[in-house]
Amino acid sequence: MGHVFAVFPELFFLSPLAVTLLRIACAYAFLYLASRLVQNRREIARTRFPIVGHPPLWMIWIAAAASLLIGVMLAIGLYTQVAAILGALFLLKHMLWSRWGLPITPFSRGTLALLLVICVSLVITGAGAFAFDLPF
C-alpha cells in the first residue's frame, strides 16, 4: 500500500465547512424553487399532470411552502437530516416531472440529480458547521 499524500493537509480542519457549503447551496436551490413555483403558479395550474390532472392553486401553494420550509431548515441547519430526506423526496418528484416533460421545475435533470446527491450526503454527514443540529 502506498503513502497517502495531501497537497494541503493543513486545510483539513476546515472540512466541516465543506458540508456547510453544500447545505447552503441546497438551501438556496429550494428557496429559488419555492419562488419559481409561486411566480409560475398560474401556468402550473394550466398544466395537466398524469395522475392529478390540473392541480388547484392551493396545491401549488402547498408545494411552494414545502420547498420554502425545506430551504429555510437547510439554511439555518435545523433538523438537517429530516429536511434533507424531505428534500430528496421532493427532488425525486421533480425528476419524474421533468422526465415526463412537465415545465414545473426551473432546474435541469442533471441539476436535480446533483441536488439529490447533496441531500443524501447531508443525511449521512449531518449539518456541518454553523447549524442548530446538535448531537444527542
C-alpha positions in Angstrom: 0.0 0.0 0.0 1.4 3.4 -1.0 1.6 6.6 1.1 -1.4 8.9 1.2 -0.3 12.4 0.2 -2.4 15.5 0.6 -1.3 18.7 -1.1 -2.7 21.0 1.7 -3.1 18.9 4.8 -3.3 22.0 7.0 -6.7 22.8 5.5 -8.3 19.6 6.8 -9.5 21.4 9.8 -12.0 23.2 7.5 -13.7 20.0 6.4 -17.0 20.8 8.4 -17.3 23.9 6.3 -17.5 21.8 3.1 -20.7 20.2 4.4 -21.9 23.7 5.4 -21.3 25.0 1.8 -23.3 22.0 0.4 -26.1 22.6 2.8 -26.3 26.3 1.9 -26.2 25.6 -1.8 -29.0 23.1 -1.5 -31.0 25.6 0.7 -30.6 28.3 -2.0 -31.9 25.9 -4.6 -35.0 25.1 -2.6 -35.7 28.7 -1.8 -35.3 29.5 -5.6 -37.6 26.6 -6.4 -40.3 28.0 -4.0 -40.1 31.4 -5.6 -40.4 30.0 -9.1 -43.4 27.9 -8.0 -45.2 31.0 -6.7 -44.2 33.1 -9.8 -45.4 30.4 -12.3 -48.4 29.2 -10.3 -51.0 30.1 -13.0 -49.0 28.3 -15.7 -48.5 25.3 -13.5 -52.3 25.2 -12.7 -52.9 25.0 -16.5 -50.5 22.1 -16.9 -52.1 18.6 -16.9 -50.4 16.1 -14.6 -50.5 12.4 -15.3 -52.4 11.4 -12.0 -54.0 14.6 -10.6 -54.9 16.4 -13.8 -54.9 20.1 -13.4 -53.7 21.0 -9.9 -55.7 23.6 -7.9 -53.8 26.7 -6.8 -53.8 25.6 -3.2 -51.8 22.5 -4.1 -49.2 24.7 -5.8 -49.1 27.0 -2.7 -48.5 23.9 -0.5 -45.7 22.7 -2.8 -44.1 26.2 -2.6 -44.5 26.3 1.2 -42.9 22.8 1.5 -40.0 23.9 -0.7 -39.7 27.1 1.4 -39.7 25.2 4.6 -37.1 22.7 3.4 -34.9 25.6 2.2 -35.1 27.5 5.5 -34.4 24.4 7.5 -31.4 23.7 5.4 -30.2 27.3 5.5 -30.2 27.5 9.3 -29.3 23.9 9.9 -32.4 23.0 11.8 -33.3 19.3 11.7 -31.0 19.0 8.7 -31.4 15.2 8.2 -35.2 15.5 8.2 -35.1 18.4 5.8 -32.6 16.5 3.6 -34.9 13.4 3.5 -37.9 15.6 2.6 -35.8 17.4 0.1 -34.7 14.2 -1.5 -38.3 13.1 -1.9 -39.3 16.5 -3.3 -36.4 16.3 -5.8 -37.4 12.8 -6.9 -40.9 14.1 -7.6 -39.4 16.9 -9.7 -37.1 14.5 -11.5 -40.2 12.4 -12.5 -42.0 15.5 -13.7 -39.0 16.6 -15.8 -38.8 13.2 -17.3 -42.5 13.5 -18.3 -41.6 16.8 -19.9 -43.7 18.9 -17.5 -42.4 22.5 -17.2 -42.6 22.7 -13.4 -39.0 22.9 -12.2 -36.5 25.6 -13.2 -33.7 23.1 -13.0 -32.4 20.6 -15.5 -32.5 16.9 -14.7 -28.7 17.0 -14.1 -29.1 19.7 -11.5 -31.9 17.9 -9.8 -29.7 14.8 -9.7 -26.8 16.8 -8.1 -29.2 18.3 -5.6 -30.5 14.8 -4.8 -26.9 13.6 -4.1 -26.3 16.6 -1.9 -29.5 15.8 0.1 -28.5 12.2 0.5 -25.0 13.2 1.7 -26.5 15.6 4.2 -28.5 12.7 5.7 -25.3 10.8 6.1 -22.9 13.5 7.2 -25.1 15.8 9.1 -25.4 19.6 9.1 -21.8 20.7 9.3 -20.7 23.9 10.9 -23.0 26.8 12.0 -26.1 24.7 12.5 -28.7 24.3 15.2 -28.5 20.5 14.9 -26.7 19.1 18.0 -25.7 15.5 18.6 -27.6 13.8 21.5 
